[in-house]
């Protein structure tokens, strides 16, 4: 049985060289894409990874000037913290969505939080601030409840925490954010400069 499966996977001898070259080119393009997009930075909790995409510059700049900067990174609020598998699954799912929207040029001028992300942010607000909110009675609310008037989300009252008055990509035109260096390797730059 194993040999019959290999017969379908391995190309005939006259196609092997072309198949090897094609696979090598595909692997090269995939590796270069991962390098240029700084994809491995998204595995960390460093907020600078969020500004790999220029759309997040206003959010990064306003977070830099917020009270949350000292105690919470982007992932502390925007990614589930219940277990490591859920955390990285959510990051991958959300990241693929963002990357596809950006690649297809479908990104909105004004970024709006989606329902799944809204529930994650609400859970993380409650996780960190539960001791402050014990007597308020607004905890354990979610996006569906808030839409139907059966509860409130933390940012219904705390609208400007931690991103200030971010309205659009152009709301902070002179924001200082970390700029990623050129993805062009030094050896290629030296050839191009000649």
N, C-alpha and C positions, 0 to 999 in steps of 0.2 A: 504494500500500500504506500509506503514512504517513497519508493522509487517512482510510482505513478504520479504522485503530487509534484515531485521534483521535475518530472518531465514537462509539466505545465508551467512551472516557475522559471526554469532555466531555458533561455532562448536557444534556438538551433545554432550550431557552430558559426554559420555565416553572419549571424546577427549579434554574436557575443561582444565583439569589439565595439560596435555602435552602442550596445546596451551599457557596457562599462563606461564609455565616454559620457553617455547621457546621464547615467546615475551619478557620475562624478561631477558633472556640470550642475545637476540639480542639487546635490549636496553642497557644492560651493556657493550657489546662489542662496540656499537656505541659511548656511553659516554666515554669509555676508549680511543677509537681512537681519539675522539675530544680532550681529555685531553693530550694524548701523542704527538699529532701533534701540540699542542698549537694553535689550530684552531681559537680561539677567538682573538688571537693577530692580526690576519689579518683584523679585523674590525677597528683597529686603523691606524693612519698614522705614527707610530713609525718605523723608518728604521730598527730597530733591528728585526722586524717581518720578514723582507726579508731574513735574514740569518738563519731562522729556517731551511732552506734548504741549505746544505753546498755548493751547486753549486753557490750560490750568494756571497760567501765570497770575491772573487776578486773584484766584483762590489762594494760591501759594503766598502772594504778597500780603493779602489781608490776614491770612493765618499767622504770618511772621510778626504782625503787630498786635496779635490777640493775646489774651490771657492763657489760652490753651497751648501756646507755643512751648511753654516750659514743661508741660506735663503730658501732652498728647500729640502724637503724630497723626498724619492723615489716616493711616490704617487703624489707629485706636478708635476712631469714630466711624469710619466708612467700611470696615470689614468685620465680619462676625468674629467674636473672641471666645466662643464657647469651646472649640477644639481646633487643633491644627489642620485637620483634614477639611473641615468646613471653611476655615479661613482661606486656605490656598485654592480650594474649589471655587469659592466666591470670587477671589482675586482673578483667577483664570477666566471664569465666565464673564465677569465685568470687563476685564482687560480685552478679551477678544471682541466683545461688543463695541468698546470704545475704539479699538484699533480698526475694526471694520467700518465704523461710522466715519472715522477720520480719513481712512484710505479712500472711501467712496465719496468723500467731500459732502457728507450729509450731516455734519455737526451743526447744531443750532447756534444762533448768535447768543441766545440766553440759555445757559445750561439749567435744566430742570431735573430734580432728583426723581428717579423712578420708584415705584411702589416697593419693590424688594429692597432697594437701597435705603429707602425711607424707614422701613421696619428695622433694618440693621442699625441705622443711626439712632433711632429711638431706643432700641435695646441697649446700645452702648451709652447713651445719656443716662439711662436708668442704672446701668452697671456702675458707672463712676459716681453718680450723684445720688444714689439711693438713700444714703444717710441724711442728705439735706431735704429730701422730698417725702419723708415718711408721713407727714401730717397733711400733705396737700391733697391726696386722694386722686391725682391725675395719672398715677403710674399704671403700668400694664395697659396702655393704650397702643393702638397700632393704626396704620394708615387707613384701613377700611373703616375702623370705628370712627376716626376723625372725620372722614368724608361724610359719614352718615350722622354726624353730630352726637356721637355716643362717647366721645372722649376728645382729648386734645393732645397734640404732640408738643414736645418740649419747645420747639422753635415757633410754635404759634404765639408764644409770649416772648421768647428769647430769639427773635428773628435775626438779629445781627451778630449772633455768637456762632462760630468764631470768625466768620468771613466778612463782617462789616456790611457795608452797603453794596456788595458786588451785584451789579445788574447785568453786565454784559462783558464781552471780551474787550471792549473799548473803554470800560469804566476806569481802568487803571493803566493808561497808556505808557506811563513812565515807571512802571513797577520794576523794582530791582529783584531779579530772580536769577538763580544760577544758570549759566549758559553752558550747554554741553559743547565740548570741543568738536572740531571737525572730525568726521568719521574717516576721512581719507588717510590711509597709512603714510607714515613719513617717507618710506621708500618711493611711494607713488608721487608724493608731492615733489621730491627731489628730481624725478624724471620730468614732471610737468614744468618745473621751473627752468629747465635747461633750454 
